[in-house]
Amino acid sequence: MRKTLRWLLSLVVLIGTFSVGSASAGAATAADPAAGKDIKDRILAVPGMSLIEEKPVDGYRFFLLNYEQPVDHRRPWKGTFKQRISILHKDTNRPTVFFTSGYNLNTNPSRSEPTQLTDGNQVSMEYRFFTPSRPEPADWSKLTIWQAASDQHRIYQALKKIYRKNWIATGGSKGGMTATYYRRFYPRDMDGTVPYVAPNDVRNDEDSAYYRFFRNVGSKECRDRLNGAQHEIFERRGAMVSRIKAWAKENDYTFKLAGSADRAFELVAQDLVWGFWQYHLESECDQVPATDASTDTLYKWADEIGGWSAGTDQGITPYVPYYYQAGTQMGSPDYEEPLLDDVRKYPGLNVPSTYVPRSIPVEFNKHDRAMRDIDRWVRHRSSQMLYIYGENDPWGAEPFRPGRHTEDTAVFWAPGQDHGARIATLEDDDRAAATKMVLEFAGLDHDADKKKPERLTKYDRKLDKPRKQTLELRP
């Protein structure tokens, strides 16, 4: 399971060059009589929409909102819950990017890469069952990819009346999966979909792609150095676990879900090589400790790469909805590094059910063919889909693959990149082609005289700082 507590996703983008209330806003008013009303009033006029707060941000209006959703979209009369969303409003005359991380909502304004490229608005959604967007009482059987896609569909339907230009769905990692699933179930909503580093676990019980990946990623020298450091950390398990116990006691951390500090140690330590390739480049391999490094050095390196807090109840609990989905419908790569067989104490520990309270039943539905259906649809019937992957990202071992008969689809690989791959990290020709696709999805003209289409915003330090893509365990 991928321990990524401080790597909360969002691919972010650049700030626009003109502010709300500019000449472009006046043009929008002429085209849409309702645009003369304040945008907040228009948004809050949507049935079921309520304001949490508005936060100041240069060049935009940023709203945190609650939107009332059915617990079960098939039986909407059975009850509702409040789902958090945010709107980074630029202008109703600009395209809109529908971003979701697949996890909690980022309550601070930021821009995804497609929002940067298109100088558009951005709507973001908190995935259902992530607190506080959780029904009470929680019927976990309603946490499915179709129910979540239907959440997104209702939000789009409600806001399309205000934001009438083109829409693009995007997200990274689990957010990229979310964008793909949404497109499959509601293919006519979006004008384009841009998933980043999205895993595609078609068969939950078939993980050979991950074993091949770790046998070949990077150089042999780097692989050997990583494997040596990880194995040495296991060899010093006693000293490591003693440190973890003392640290947990000092910070009031507990290990009820993992079962013990020793089991929590193994959960984190067995993912260190995966964690390195997920969030680090091969050029950083010289920073991996040697096998004769001090225990303190190895302990701190493991904390940096994996995060010992990821094995605690406090670290796991916020991500229970993800683990539940991985264990019931989306699947997870049950990869266990063979080089650790002689030091591993708990084979089979690193599975989704470990991370979910025992009061919530977790059983993979082998009869649910959703993943295979989505894979077939992407391969044979998808359109306007642009996938971005990192060459050295473990999650790219099982990618989505639009086929040659699909329309306006592409997959681009960023050389040497990790789970933070984005259009900006592609090689020049690929970056130009991907940028052109996004602009076309957004319904924007690009300068045909320029061989390399350019993004429509300037970099903004506050809004566009790249953030790590999150993916808890192996979906």
Disulfide bonds with the S-S distance in Angstrom:
Cys222-Cys285 2.12
